[in-house]
């Protein structure tokens, strides 16, 4: 048995007593539109991201914890315990852009429907922030002994650069063991490398005056709009091509310009399968237009070829890692700048791929088509230490609490753990044997992390907090054996 039965009774009693408090604080945090914004003094990632971190810090301070808030670095710290060895909990308050077309509520107006919380950041990762707060609070209030120290990190730049955790590593003492409640139970034992880039067509567009959509690397682009110069022959050809196409629609503006709107389906870029890329939908139509200038058609053909799959096959970079699975490639943004068409890519790859060689390959592949990579960020993936006790601990706790025999896995998403030694992403929610299931249903592109109507079943969330609490207790014990 990993779980201490006496502690478990106290934990369950605390969760029952404080359920509404946790929900209310969770909803208050979701109400803050903490999408990255313009940098300002003491708000390096925008005012709303700074406000969300300040709110999280306020929660800890009001609960009587020692806190340290660094607005200029984009994070806040809270701690419990006096020992020398530390278990870290790393969660983030920032969220990805919201998009339009939400079904059940507005993104920052959280709503509980049939036992499910809906709102941007509900699961990724304001649930992680609240789970960390709840764990420290219950340990303190239930007087559960901790031999070392529990450190809670609340960040504000996980989704768009991780400048917050970079600053933490530079300025703070690193915990001996860290958990990030920003994933799936039981835990990940490795993360793929993440490469993000903008590539630009070096030949200016002629008839395509604008091609725009998306505002984040790590979401499959689900809506794009193309504006084309007025042209009766092109208009007629497009009408014929779109006659049976429900994903791409055409309208005429008062100026006579042609406007195409492509509707796809969003997915997290780390797991793009099931998503539908709107850039691709529009490009596949336009490359067929004989009345479109040849240079524009060539650009569309390149996009059709290189964005036509989620595994990099069209670019010739497809590879399957024996541990991490296939490489993935997703387009999240498209625009036209100074007449030149640009698209973004978010590529996730396993450790069998050399992180320097893939940069060279991509530059060569796109340059051969007349495009140039104008921005690139690349951080290689990692495998967690094989001798760490964490995976066995989390697997055991999940089995005892939720009755599930789960296995550790490797993930495509990127968390703070890639910047920390002996660090493991864990879940924020898990189903159990009580028969509680979500009653809400969502169409493609809705309901999940980074999607419209992001949601989390509340009962599963509270079960996740219980698992996290026992995991922290066991990790603290493991550090002091």
Buried (B, 14 or more C-beta within 10 A) or exposed (E): EBBBEEBBEBBBEBBEEBBEEBBEBBBBBBBBBBBBBEBEEBBBBBBBBBBBBBBBBBBBBEBEBEBEBBBEBBBBBBBBBEBEBBBBBBBBBBBBBBBEEBEBBEBBBBBEBEBBBBBBBBBBBBBBBBBBBBBBBBBBBBEBEBBBBBBBBBBBBBBBBBBBBBBBBEEBEBBBBBBBBBBBBBBBBBBBBBBBBBBBBBBBBBBBBBBBBBBBBBBBBBBBBBBBBBBEEBBEBBEEBBEEBEBBEBEEEEEEBBBBBBBBBBBBBBBBEBBBBBBBBBBBBBBBBEBBBEBBBBBBBBBBBBBBBBBBBBBEBBBEBEBBBBBBBBBBBBBBEEEBBBBBBBBBBBBEBEBEEBBEBBBEBBEEBBBBBEEBEBBBBBEBBEEBBBBBBBBBBBBBBBEBEBEBBBBBBBBBBBBBBBBBBBBBBBBBEEEBEBEBEBEBBBBBBBBBBBBBBBBBBBBBBBBBBBBBBBBBBBBEE
